[in-house]
């Protein structure tokens, strides 16, 4: 009896599709969060200030760096350009976000807005999961996104994107 399965040649294509979907998903989260923070930059700086982690004189430079990193990494992941490196840096960024959120929760700081500007959190709100103020669900989400980025970076598949086009695969 013949078994029904995915031919060996198609397995790579399915893996590439999944990596591409995950990469674009994470990229959109970062890209749109960067745009949201850029459009209300002063509010974002105030949110970063409320974390009480960064010295006052470093608030604007660090805020510009975060917005630039999210925008650039998001764009790179969406189009698939330097996707392995972008995934590694994005995993570090999500890890920093999760540590910062955990810090304010453990310190019981009165932070009313995480400053995330994250489309994923907006989607979760629509599904009834409250993430309007910093909470452990947000930390968990950032940890999961860290793991997804590590998975993308460590995958043997690159997915479809500008990287594969430039390598003429």
Protein Blocks (a to p, Z undefined) as FASTA:
>chain_A
ZZddddfklmmmmmmmmmmmmmmmmmmmmmmmmmmmmmmmmlmmmmmmmnomacfklmmm
mmmmmmmmmmmmmmmmmnopaklmmmmmmmmmmmmmmmmmmmmmmnopacfbgolopakl
mmmmmnopackbgcfklmmmmmmmmmmmmmmmmpmbebjafklmmnoZZ
